[in-house]
Amino acid sequence: MSLPIEIDVQTVKSLLGSGDFVLIDCRETSEWETARIEGAVLMPMSQWMESVGQLEAFKGKHVAVHCHHGGRSMRVTSWLRQNGFPDAQNVAGGIDAWSMEIDSSVPRY
């Protein structure tokens, strides 16, 4: 049985830093420079096809994807689930939820 398609920011916080978890940020570089979650890997959705080679290193790991509010990352999560990552999850609420619920030092924009 696969994991639910969405994961909440509290669960992401508890998993960050464990060796089997990867948090992918699919926002654009300019957004990353404004606000980021420590430990996330930047893979902008606009450059997704150029960066899919990086995914090989994440095989067998628990992968979650976030963006600003969760729309773009849901599309990336769906793609991942269809391409060898059946348990990939979308971070509900994105970095905005992270800023409101986990770390208020992360700027909201």
C-alpha positions in Angstrom: 0.0 0.0 0.0 1.4 3.4 -0.9 1.6 6.5 1.2 -1.1 9.2 1.0 -0.3 11.7 -1.8 0.0 14.6 0.7 2.2 15.0 3.8 1.9 17.8 6.4 4.7 20.1 7.4 4.9 18.7 11.0 5.7 15.3 9.5 8.2 16.8 7.1 9.9 18.5 10.1 10.2 15.2 11.9 11.6 13.4 8.9 14.1 16.1 7.8 17.7 15.1 8.5 17.0 11.4 8.5 19.0 9.6 5.9 16.1 8.1 4.1 14.1 11.3 3.5 14.6 13.9 0.6 12.7 17.2 0.4 12.6 18.6 -3.1 11.8 22.3 -3.6 10.3 22.7 -7.1 10.1 26.5 -6.9 12.2 28.8 -9.1 15.7 30.0 -8.1 14.4 33.5 -7.3 11.9 32.1 -4.9 14.6 29.9 -3.3 16.7 33.0 -2.8 13.8 34.7 -1.0 12.9 31.8 1.4 14.0 28.2 1.8 13.7 25.2 4.1 17.1 24.1 5.4 17.9 20.7 4.0 15.7 20.9 0.9 17.1 20.2 -2.6 16.3 22.8 -5.3 14.9 21.3 -8.5 12.9 24.0 -10.3 9.8 22.7 -12.1 10.6 24.9 -15.1 13.9 22.9 -15.5 12.5 19.6 -14.4 13.4 17.6 -17.5 17.0 18.8 -17.3 17.3 17.8 -13.7 15.6 14.4 -13.6 19.1 12.7 -13.7 19.5 13.9 -10.1 16.5 11.7 -9.1 18.5 8.4 -9.5 20.3 9.3 -6.2 16.9 9.4 -4.5 15.7 6.0 -5.5 14.5 4.0 -2.5 14.2 7.1 -0.3 11.1 8.8 1.0 10.6 11.8 -1.3 8.4 14.8 -0.6 8.1 17.9 -2.8 7.1 21.4 -1.9 6.5 24.7 -3.7 4.9 28.0 -2.5 1.4 26.7 -1.7 1.3 23.2 -3.1 0.0 23.5 -6.6 3.2 23.0 -8.6 4.5 20.4 -6.2 1.4 18.4 -6.6 2.0 18.2 -10.3 5.7 17.2 -9.7 4.5 14.6 -7.1 2.1 13.1 -9.6 4.8 12.9 -12.2 7.2 11.2 -9.7 4.5 8.7 -8.8 4.2 7.8 -12.5 8.0 7.6 -12.9 9.4 5.2 -10.3 8.6 7.0 -7.0 5.2 5.4 -6.0 5.4 6.9 -2.5 6.4 10.5 -3.4 4.3 13.0 -1.4 3.3 16.6 -1.8 3.9 18.9 1.1 0.4 20.3 1.9 0.5 24.1 2.0 4.1 24.3 0.8 6.7 26.7 2.2 3.9 29.1 3.2 2.5 26.5 5.7 6.1 25.8 6.8 6.6 29.5 7.7 3.3 29.7 9.5 3.5 26.4 11.4 7.1 25.4 11.8 9.6 28.2 11.3 8.4 31.8 11.3 12.0 33.0 10.4 11.3 31.7 6.9 9.9 34.8 5.0 6.4 34.6 3.7 5.9 36.1 0.2 
